[in-house]
Amino acid sequence: MRNNDVISGLFATLFGAALFVATWLEPKLTFIAKTSDGVPGAGFFPYLMSGSVALLGTALTVKGLGRRDTAAAPIPRENLRLLFGTLAGLIGFLVLWPLTGHFYPLALLLCLFLNRLLKRSWLFAVVYSLGLCLLAYLVFTLGFSVQFNA
């Protein structure tokens, strides 16, 4: 497991650091708001998430380097199916988002993900997908007045 932890940790650290730098270089994404209402700036969440990914990746790398065992366990076939299914879903979402500009792609792809990859019933998948999209709409659009435009 040592090699898996080190490789995964380094990847997460580099990915988080790259996103942190990209956020830093974007002038519109500031940590502190430029208005007087005291809310965090548009860059608060990207800084928080990218920094967290980089720190957790560093911790995983250090943990992997500190272990004594060197035998890497084989990756189960089911895990690879979930990984590639998730990546395909993310790519599908990024392709569909500009076409609709709403939460519809999220509901559709989440429903397919739950049913096909996680083997949940269609009823559960539909109810969960619509419920999550409704919650995201209520919290962000109505609660925080954040518009998600493609």
C-alpha positions in Angstrom: 0.0 0.0 0.0 3.0 2.3 0.4 3.4 3.0 -3.3 -0.3 3.5 -3.8 -0.4 6.1 -0.9 2.6 7.9 -2.2 1.5 8.1 -5.8 -2.1 9.1 -4.8 -0.8 11.6 -2.3 1.5 13.2 -4.8 -1.2 13.4 -7.4 -3.6 15.0 -4.9 -0.9 17.5 -3.7 0.0 18.6 -7.2 -3.7 18.8 -8.3 -4.6 20.9 -5.2 -1.6 23.1 -5.6 -2.3 23.7 -9.3 -5.9 24.7 -8.5 -4.7 26.9 -5.7 -2.3 28.7 -8.1 -5.0 29.0 -10.8 -7.3 30.6 -8.2 -4.5 32.9 -7.1 -3.8 34.0 -10.7 -7.5 34.8 -11.4 -8.1 38.5 -10.3 -11.8 38.0 -9.8 -11.3 35.2 -7.2 -10.4 37.1 -4.1 -10.4 35.6 -0.6 -11.8 38.7 1.0 -14.9 40.4 -0.5 -14.5 43.8 -2.1 -17.9 44.9 -0.8 -18.9 46.2 2.6 -21.3 43.4 3.5 -18.6 41.2 5.1 -19.2 38.0 3.1 -16.3 36.0 1.8 -15.1 36.7 -1.7 -15.6 34.7 -4.8 -12.3 32.9 -4.3 -13.0 31.8 -0.7 -14.4 28.3 -1.6 -11.8 27.6 -4.4 -9.0 28.5 -2.0 -10.5 26.4 0.8 -11.0 23.3 -1.4 -7.8 23.4 -3.3 -5.8 24.1 -0.1 -7.5 21.2 1.6 -6.9 18.8 -1.3 -3.2 19.8 -1.3 -2.8 19.4 2.5 -4.6 16.1 2.6 -2.5 14.9 -0.4 0.7 15.9 1.5 -0.5 14.0 4.6 -1.2 10.9 2.5 2.2 11.1 0.9 3.9 11.4 4.3 1.9 8.5 5.6 2.9 6.4 2.6 6.6 7.2 3.0 6.5 6.3 6.7 5.1 2.8 6.2 7.4 -0.2 6.2 5.5 -2.5 3.8 6.1 -2.2 0.1 3.7 -4.7 -1.4 1.0 -3.0 -3.4 -2.4 -4.6 -3.3 -4.0 -5.1 -6.7 -6.8 -2.7 -7.5 -10.2 -4.5 -7.5 -12.0 -4.5 -10.8 -15.1 -3.0 -9.2 -13.1 0.0 -8.1 -11.8 0.6 -11.6 -15.4 0.4 -12.9 -16.5 3.0 -10.3 -13.5 5.3 -11.2 -14.0 5.3 -14.9 -17.8 5.5 -14.5 -17.4 8.6 -12.3 -14.9 10.2 -14.7 -17.4 9.6 -17.6 -20.2 11.1 -15.6 -18.1 14.2 -14.8 -17.2 14.6 -18.5 -20.8 14.1 -19.4 -21.9 16.8 -16.9 -19.3 19.3 -18.2 -20.5 18.7 -21.8 -24.2 19.0 -20.9 -23.9 21.9 -18.5 -23.4 24.6 -21.2 -26.3 23.3 -23.2 -28.8 23.7 -20.4 -27.3 26.0 -17.8 -29.3 24.3 -15.1 -29.3 21.4 -12.7 -31.0 19.0 -15.2 -27.7 17.3 -16.2 -26.8 16.7 -12.6 -30.2 15.0 -11.9 -29.9 12.8 -15.0 -26.3 11.8 -14.5 -26.7 11.3 -10.8 -29.7 9.1 -11.4 -27.8 7.0 -13.9 -24.8 6.8 -11.6 -26.8 5.6 -8.7 -28.7 3.0 -10.7 -26.0 1.7 -13.0 -22.8 2.0 -11.0 -24.0 1.7 -7.4 -26.8 -0.7 -8.3 -29.6 1.2 -6.5 -33.2 0.9 -7.5 -34.7 3.3 -10.1 -37.1 4.7 -7.5 -34.3 5.5 -5.1 -32.1 6.9 -7.8 -34.9 9.2 -9.1 -36.0 10.4 -5.7 -32.4 11.0 -4.5 -31.3 12.8 -7.7 -34.3 15.1 -7.7 -34.1 15.7 -4.0 -30.4 16.6 -4.2 -31.0 19.0 -7.2 -33.9 20.6 -5.4 -31.8 21.1 -2.3 -28.9 22.6 -4.3 -31.4 24.9 -6.0 -33.0 26.0 -2.8 -29.8 26.6 -0.9 -27.7 28.3 -3.6 -30.2 30.0 -5.9 -32.9 31.0 -3.3 -30.9 31.0 -0.1 -27.6 32.5 -1.1 -28.7 34.2 -4.4 -26.0 32.4 -6.4 -26.8 31.9 -10.0 -25.2 28.9 -11.8 -24.9 30.1 -15.4 -22.9 28.0 -17.9 
